[in-house]
Amino acid sequence: MTDREAKLVLAVDLDGVCADFYGRMRQIAAEWFECPLDELSPDVSYGLGEWGITSPEQYDSLHRFAVTQRDLFSTLEVIPGARRVLRRLSDEGHRIRIVTHRLFIHYFHATAVKQTVEWLDRTAIPYWDLCFMGEKDQVGADVYIEDNPQNVRKLRASGHYTICFGNSTNTDIAAPRATSWDEVHELVQSRG
């Protein structure tokens, strides 16, 4: 994109939106719990209670293992259509701003950032800005694309147009929602 004004600034989450976080975490959790993969449901709620995770500390331990020992953020699969539709949106003049909260566990931020940047470059996900922050409403976007149900509710409560990218963690979230990247494109186009 040239230095012309962007049509819209799109704040795009990574995990569960561009990257198949739950699919890869399921593989790593099977190893962590030493159980067959098919014993862990692919349909999870936020927090992964279906896999027997009962506390934030237990989740943090699994997450730390996944990032530091299994390169979680480097080994995620791309959600089908993400790369193609984000390129198309970028080509149409929209500014892609990746906004992720991957720095929520202390003492391995450099690893998480490095894996994230390498993954974005390797998978050819286009972006102009990369923000690592939990307060996503502070990034100054016109449209948010998010799957975390708490984040969707918070963004919408703050008056931000937020597309819920549908998965098993957010089935109770109302429209606007998309279950594919082609649907995301249609919703963004309807905004301008």
N, C-alpha and C positions, 0 to 999 in steps of 0.2 A: 504494500500500500504506500502511496506517496504521502506527502505532508498535507494532503487535503483533510478536511474535517471528516471524522468517522460518522457514519449514519447513526449507529447505536454502539454503546459500549456493552459488551456481553460478559458478565461475570460467570465463568464456567468452573464448576467444581470438578475435581478429578475422580476421586474414589466413588464408584457406584454410578458415575455419569460418563466419564471418558474411559476409565480403567475398571476392569472387572475385579474389584477389590474382594468381593465375597467369594468368587470362584477360586482365586488364588489363596485367600485365607483359609478356605475349606481344605485345600490340599495340605497346607502347612499345619493346620489344626489336627488333621488326621495323623500326621507324623508326631506332633506334640503330645497328643493323647494316646498314641500307639493303638489306633483303631483303624479298621477298614474305612475307606473314603465313603462308601455307601451308608455307613452308620451315622454320618453327619448330614443332616437335611440341607439341601441347597436353598430352601426357603427359610430365611432367618428374619428375626426382628433386630432392631437396633440394639447392640450390646451382646448379641450372639448367645442368648440364654438357651436356645435350642441345642446348643453343643455342650451344655453343662457349665457354661461360664456364669458364675453366680455373684461375682463382685468386680468392682472396678480394678482392684489390685490383680485379680486373676486375668482380666482382659489386658491390663498393662504388661504383665509378664509374657503372655502369648504375643502381643504386638511387638514388644522389644525383641523377642526371639525371631519373629518373622522379619523384622527390618534388619537387625544386626547379624543374624546367622543365616538367613535365607534370602536376603536381598529383595524383600517384598516389593518395594517401589520400583525396582528394576525389572521385575519378572512378571508383571501384570499383563494380561491380555488386553487389547483394545476392545472396547464395546463396539459391536458392529455399527458402522455408519458414522462414528464420531469423527474420524479423520477426514472422511470425504465431505461431510456436511460442514464441519468447521472450516475446511479449506474454501468451500463454496461461500459460506457466510463472510469469510475474510475477503474473498475476491469481490463480493458484492459491496464491500466498503465498511463492514462492521469491524469494530476493534475487539479482538479476543483477549480477555483478561482472565488468566487462570487464577483461581482463588481457592486455596486448599489449607486445611488446618492439620497438616501433618506434623507439626512441631509441638504436640500436646504432651509428650513424655520427655522428661529432662534427660540430658547428657548424651544424646546421639543426634543432635540437630544437623551437624555437618553431613553425616551419613544420609539422613533423610533428604536433605536438599540435593546432594550430589546424585543420589539415585533418581530423584524426581526430574532433574534437568537432563540427565542421560536418557531417561525413558522418553521424555518429551521429544528430544532430538532424534532418538532412534525410531520412534513411531511416527515422526513427521506430523505431530499435532501442531497446528499453527497457533502462535500467540505473540502478542506484543508486550504484555505485562505478566509478571509472575508474582503473586502475593501469597505469603505464608501467614495466615492469620485466622483467628477464630471469629472475630467480629466482622463478618462478611459484609454487613450493611455499611461499613466504613470505606468501602473501596470505590464508591462513586460510579456505579453502573446503572444503565437504563433497564437491563433485563438480567435476571439471575437464573441460572440453570443449576438446580440443586436436588439432591435426593434425600438428605438427612431430614427427617420429619421435624425435628426441633428447629433446625435452621430455616426450613421453609416457613414454618409458623411465625418465627421471629421476624424474618424478612417481610412477610406479608403484613404482619402487625405494624411494621414500621412504614408501610405504604409502598414497598418495592414490588414491582411486577416480577413474580417468581414462577418459573415453570418447574413443576415437580417432575423430575425424571423418575418414572415409576419402577419400583422393584418391590420385593417382599417386605421391606422395612417401612414402607410408606403407603400401604394400600388404603388407609383411611384419609389420605390427603385429597382434597377436592381439586377440581380444575382451577386454573390451567395445569394440565399434566400431559406428559408425553411418555409413550412406551417405546418409542424409537427415535432415532436422530432425524428421520424424515419428518416426523411429527414436530420435533423441535424447530426445524426449519420453517414449517408452516406457521407455527406460533410466533416466531421471531418476525417473519415477513408481515404478519398481521399487525405488528407494532410499528412498522415503519421501515 
